[in-house]
Amino acid sequence: MSNDIYEFLVGKERFEKEKQFDEELKKIEEEYIEFFKSRPPKHKRDKHDRLYNHYLLVGNNNILKFGFENEDELPQELILKCHRAFNRIFKENK
C-alpha cells in the first residue's frame, strides 16, 4: 500500500506518529545491533535477525496496540525502551 493511501486511511497524525515510532525502533535496533547480528536471519533478504521480527503493531481507527512475541528471546532493556518509545509517541501528547 502506498504511503499516500495509508495516510488517507489512518489520518495524518497517526501516520506521522507511526513514522516517528519506526525511526525510534530503528535507533533501538542499531543500539543492539551486535545482539541481532549474533542471531540467524528469519528472512532470506536479511543478513541477520531484525527487531521487526519480534514485535506486533496492531490497530484500528481508535486503538493501537504494541507488543512482542517471544519476549524471552530479547534483552529486557530493549523491550522496555521500545515500550517507552511507543508510550511517548502514541500515549502522551493527546
PyMOL commands that place a pseudoatom at each C-alpha (Angstrom):
pseudoatom trace, name=CA, resn=MET, resi=1, chain=A, elem=C, hetatm=0, pos=[0.000, 0.000, 0.000]
pseudoatom trace, name=CA, resn=SER, resi=2, chain=A, elem=C, hetatm=0, pos=[1.394, 3.394, -0.884]
pseudoatom trace, name=CA, resn=ASN, resi=3, chain=A, elem=C, hetatm=0, pos=[2.155, 5.898, 1.862]
pseudoatom trace, name=CA, resn=ASP, resi=4, chain=A, elem=C, hetatm=0, pos=[-0.422, 8.331, 0.461]
pseudoatom trace, name=CA, resn=ILE, resi=5, chain=A, elem=C, hetatm=0, pos=[-3.236, 5.796, 0.645]
pseudoatom trace, name=CA, resn=TYR, resi=6, chain=A, elem=C, hetatm=0, pos=[-2.190, 4.605, 4.104]
pseudoatom trace, name=CA, resn=GLU, resi=7, chain=A, elem=C, hetatm=0, pos=[-2.014, 8.201, 5.364]
pseudoatom trace, name=CA, resn=PHE, resi=8, chain=A, elem=C, hetatm=0, pos=[-5.502, 8.821, 3.991]
pseudoatom trace, name=CA, resn=LEU, resi=9, chain=A, elem=C, hetatm=0, pos=[-6.843, 5.696, 5.723]
pseudoatom trace, name=CA, resn=VAL, resi=10, chain=A, elem=C, hetatm=0, pos=[-5.332, 6.279, 9.178]
pseudoatom trace, name=CA, resn=GLY, resi=11, chain=A, elem=C, hetatm=0, pos=[-5.076, 10.062, 9.176]
pseudoatom trace, name=CA, resn=LYS, resi=12, chain=A, elem=C, hetatm=0, pos=[-2.111, 12.382, 9.045]
pseudoatom trace, name=CA, resn=GLU, resi=13, chain=A, elem=C, hetatm=0, pos=[-1.481, 12.468, 12.818]
pseudoatom trace, name=CA, resn=ARG, resi=14, chain=A, elem=C, hetatm=0, pos=[-1.329, 8.697, 13.243]
pseudoatom trace, name=CA, resn=PHE, resi=15, chain=A, elem=C, hetatm=0, pos=[0.655, 8.315, 10.022]
pseudoatom trace, name=CA, resn=GLU, resi=16, chain=A, elem=C, hetatm=0, pos=[3.273, 10.780, 11.283]
pseudoatom trace, name=CA, resn=LYS, resi=17, chain=A, elem=C, hetatm=0, pos=[3.405, 9.097, 14.693]
pseudoatom trace, name=CA, resn=GLU, resi=18, chain=A, elem=C, hetatm=0, pos=[3.913, 5.684, 13.085]
pseudoatom trace, name=CA, resn=LYS, resi=19, chain=A, elem=C, hetatm=0, pos=[6.783, 7.074, 11.014]
pseudoatom trace, name=CA, resn=GLN, resi=20, chain=A, elem=C, hetatm=0, pos=[8.319, 8.575, 14.145]
pseudoatom trace, name=CA, resn=PHE, resi=21, chain=A, elem=C, hetatm=0, pos=[7.914, 5.285, 16.026]
pseudoatom trace, name=CA, resn=ASP, resi=22, chain=A, elem=C, hetatm=0, pos=[9.511, 3.353, 13.165]
pseudoatom trace, name=CA, resn=GLU, resi=23, chain=A, elem=C, hetatm=0, pos=[12.525, 5.680, 13.334]
pseudoatom trace, name=CA, resn=GLU, resi=24, chain=A, elem=C, hetatm=0, pos=[12.770, 5.159, 17.107]
pseudoatom trace, name=CA, resn=LEU, resi=25, chain=A, elem=C, hetatm=0, pos=[12.691, 1.379, 16.653]
pseudoatom trace, name=CA, resn=LYS, resi=26, chain=A, elem=C, hetatm=0, pos=[15.451, 1.598, 14.040]
pseudoatom trace, name=CA, resn=LYS, resi=27, chain=A, elem=C, hetatm=0, pos=[17.603, 3.544, 16.524]
pseudoatom trace, name=CA, resn=ILE, resi=28, chain=A, elem=C, hetatm=0, pos=[16.959, 0.960, 19.231]
pseudoatom trace, name=CA, resn=GLU, resi=29, chain=A, elem=C, hetatm=0, pos=[17.805, -1.872, 16.841]
pseudoatom trace, name=CA, resn=GLU, resi=30, chain=A, elem=C, hetatm=0, pos=[21.065, -0.105, 15.946]
pseudoatom trace, name=CA, resn=GLU, resi=31, chain=A, elem=C, hetatm=0, pos=[21.894, 0.237, 19.638]
pseudoatom trace, name=CA, resn=TYR, resi=32, chain=A, elem=C, hetatm=0, pos=[21.536, -3.540, 19.983]
pseudoatom trace, name=CA, resn=ILE, resi=33, chain=A, elem=C, hetatm=0, pos=[22.941, -4.428, 16.570]
pseudoatom trace, name=CA, resn=GLU, resi=34, chain=A, elem=C, hetatm=0, pos=[25.535, -6.857, 17.954]
pseudoatom trace, name=CA, resn=PHE, resi=35, chain=A, elem=C, hetatm=0, pos=[22.755, -8.850, 19.598]
pseudoatom trace, name=CA, resn=PHE, resi=36, chain=A, elem=C, hetatm=0, pos=[20.822, -9.039, 16.314]
pseudoatom trace, name=CA, resn=LYS, resi=37, chain=A, elem=C, hetatm=0, pos=[23.951, -9.855, 14.298]
pseudoatom trace, name=CA, resn=SER, resi=38, chain=A, elem=C, hetatm=0, pos=[24.610, -12.802, 16.602]
pseudoatom trace, name=CA, resn=ARG, resi=39, chain=A, elem=C, hetatm=0, pos=[21.267, -14.343, 15.620]
pseudoatom trace, name=CA, resn=PRO, resi=40, chain=A, elem=C, hetatm=0, pos=[20.342, -16.018, 12.329]
pseudoatom trace, name=CA, resn=PRO, resi=41, chain=A, elem=C, hetatm=0, pos=[18.027, -14.199, 9.914]
pseudoatom trace, name=CA, resn=LYS, resi=42, chain=A, elem=C, hetatm=0, pos=[14.358, -15.125, 9.797]
pseudoatom trace, name=CA, resn=HIS, resi=43, chain=A, elem=C, hetatm=0, pos=[14.031, -13.974, 6.180]
pseudoatom trace, name=CA, resn=LYS, resi=44, chain=A, elem=C, hetatm=0, pos=[16.355, -14.630, 3.253]
pseudoatom trace, name=CA, resn=ARG, resi=45, chain=A, elem=C, hetatm=0, pos=[16.584, -10.921, 2.435]
pseudoatom trace, name=CA, resn=ASP, resi=46, chain=A, elem=C, hetatm=0, pos=[18.179, -10.162, 5.824]
pseudoatom trace, name=CA, resn=LYS, resi=47, chain=A, elem=C, hetatm=0, pos=[21.777, -10.818, 6.817]
pseudoatom trace, name=CA, resn=HIS, resi=48, chain=A, elem=C, hetatm=0, pos=[20.829, -11.343, 10.472]
pseudoatom trace, name=CA, resn=ASP, resi=49, chain=A, elem=C, hetatm=0, pos=[17.856, -11.170, 12.825]
pseudoatom trace, name=CA, resn=ARG, resi=50, chain=A, elem=C, hetatm=0, pos=[15.990, -7.861, 12.969]
pseudoatom trace, name=CA, resn=LEU, resi=51, chain=A, elem=C, hetatm=0, pos=[13.848, -6.152, 15.602]
pseudoatom trace, name=CA, resn=TYR, resi=52, chain=A, elem=C, hetatm=0, pos=[10.816, -6.153, 13.296]
pseudoatom trace, name=CA, resn=ASN, resi=53, chain=A, elem=C, hetatm=0, pos=[10.759, -9.940, 13.519]
pseudoatom trace, name=CA, resn=HIS, resi=54, chain=A, elem=C, hetatm=0, pos=[9.747, -9.728, 17.170]
pseudoatom trace, name=CA, resn=TYR, resi=55, chain=A, elem=C, hetatm=0, pos=[7.080, -7.079, 17.638]
pseudoatom trace, name=CA, resn=LEU, resi=56, chain=A, elem=C, hetatm=0, pos=[3.469, -6.522, 16.631]
pseudoatom trace, name=CA, resn=LEU, resi=57, chain=A, elem=C, hetatm=0, pos=[1.793, -3.182, 15.990]
pseudoatom trace, name=CA, resn=VAL, resi=58, chain=A, elem=C, hetatm=0, pos=[-1.928, -3.741, 15.605]
pseudoatom trace, name=CA, resn=GLY, resi=59, chain=A, elem=C, hetatm=0, pos=[-4.693, -1.246, 15.434]
pseudoatom trace, name=CA, resn=ASN, resi=60, chain=A, elem=C, hetatm=0, pos=[-7.955, 0.032, 14.140]
pseudoatom trace, name=CA, resn=ASN, resi=61, chain=A, elem=C, hetatm=0, pos=[-9.164, 3.607, 13.841]
pseudoatom trace, name=CA, resn=ASN, resi=62, chain=A, elem=C, hetatm=0, pos=[-9.206, 4.288, 17.575]
pseudoatom trace, name=CA, resn=ILE, resi=63, chain=A, elem=C, hetatm=0, pos=[-6.917, 1.795, 19.276]
pseudoatom trace, name=CA, resn=LEU, resi=64, chain=A, elem=C, hetatm=0, pos=[-3.287, 0.964, 18.545]
pseudoatom trace, name=CA, resn=LYS, resi=65, chain=A, elem=C, hetatm=0, pos=[-1.527, -1.819, 20.440]
pseudoatom trace, name=CA, resn=PHE, resi=66, chain=A, elem=C, hetatm=0, pos=[2.162, -2.666, 20.572]
pseudoatom trace, name=CA, resn=GLY, resi=67, chain=A, elem=C, hetatm=0, pos=[3.714, -5.825, 21.964]
pseudoatom trace, name=CA, resn=PHE, resi=68, chain=A, elem=C, hetatm=0, pos=[6.262, -8.569, 21.484]
pseudoatom trace, name=CA, resn=GLU, resi=69, chain=A, elem=C, hetatm=0, pos=[6.187, -12.195, 20.508]
pseudoatom trace, name=CA, resn=ASN, resi=70, chain=A, elem=C, hetatm=0, pos=[8.644, -14.388, 22.404]
pseudoatom trace, name=CA, resn=GLU, resi=71, chain=A, elem=C, hetatm=0, pos=[9.797, -11.648, 24.745]
pseudoatom trace, name=CA, resn=ASP, resi=72, chain=A, elem=C, hetatm=0, pos=[12.222, -14.049, 26.404]
pseudoatom trace, name=CA, resn=GLU, resi=73, chain=A, elem=C, hetatm=0, pos=[14.371, -14.007, 23.250]
pseudoatom trace, name=CA, resn=LEU, resi=74, chain=A, elem=C, hetatm=0, pos=[15.165, -10.300, 23.612]
pseudoatom trace, name=CA, resn=PRO, resi=75, chain=A, elem=C, hetatm=0, pos=[17.066, -8.306, 26.234]
pseudoatom trace, name=CA, resn=GLN, resi=76, chain=A, elem=C, hetatm=0, pos=[14.607, -6.884, 28.752]
pseudoatom trace, name=CA, resn=GLU, resi=77, chain=A, elem=C, hetatm=0, pos=[16.177, -3.428, 28.457]
pseudoatom trace, name=CA, resn=LEU, resi=78, chain=A, elem=C, hetatm=0, pos=[15.498, -3.409, 24.693]
pseudoatom trace, name=CA, resn=ILE, resi=79, chain=A, elem=C, hetatm=0, pos=[11.857, -4.319, 25.290]
pseudoatom trace, name=CA, resn=LEU, resi=80, chain=A, elem=C, hetatm=0, pos=[11.465, -1.548, 27.860]
pseudoatom trace, name=CA, resn=LYS, resi=81, chain=A, elem=C, hetatm=0, pos=[13.000, 1.040, 25.509]
pseudoatom trace, name=CA, resn=CYS, resi=82, chain=A, elem=C, hetatm=0, pos=[10.560, 0.044, 22.767]
pseudoatom trace, name=CA, resn=HIS, resi=83, chain=A, elem=C, hetatm=0, pos=[7.557, 0.293, 25.091]
pseudoatom trace, name=CA, resn=ARG, resi=84, chain=A, elem=C, hetatm=0, pos=[8.741, 3.670, 26.376]
pseudoatom trace, name=CA, resn=ALA, resi=85, chain=A, elem=C, hetatm=0, pos=[9.080, 4.945, 22.809]
pseudoatom trace, name=CA, resn=PHE, resi=86, chain=A, elem=C, hetatm=0, pos=[5.579, 3.696, 21.977]
pseudoatom trace, name=CA, resn=ASN, resi=87, chain=A, elem=C, hetatm=0, pos=[4.083, 5.349, 25.063]
pseudoatom trace, name=CA, resn=ARG, resi=88, chain=A, elem=C, hetatm=0, pos=[5.948, 8.602, 24.478]
pseudoatom trace, name=CA, resn=ILE, resi=89, chain=A, elem=C, hetatm=0, pos=[4.823, 8.848, 20.865]
pseudoatom trace, name=CA, resn=PHE, resi=90, chain=A, elem=C, hetatm=0, pos=[1.286, 7.431, 20.994]
pseudoatom trace, name=CA, resn=LYS, resi=91, chain=A, elem=C, hetatm=0, pos=[0.053, 7.821, 24.583]
pseudoatom trace, name=CA, resn=GLU, resi=92, chain=A, elem=C, hetatm=0, pos=[1.462, 11.205, 25.563]
pseudoatom trace, name=CA, resn=ASN, resi=93, chain=A, elem=C, hetatm=0, pos=[0.556, 14.438, 23.813]
pseudoatom trace, name=CA, resn=LYS, resi=94, chain=A, elem=C, hetatm=0, pos=[-3.101, 13.502, 23.379]
for i in range(1, 94): cmd.bond("trace and resi %d" % i, "trace and resi %d" % (i + 1))
show_as sticks, trace
zoom trace
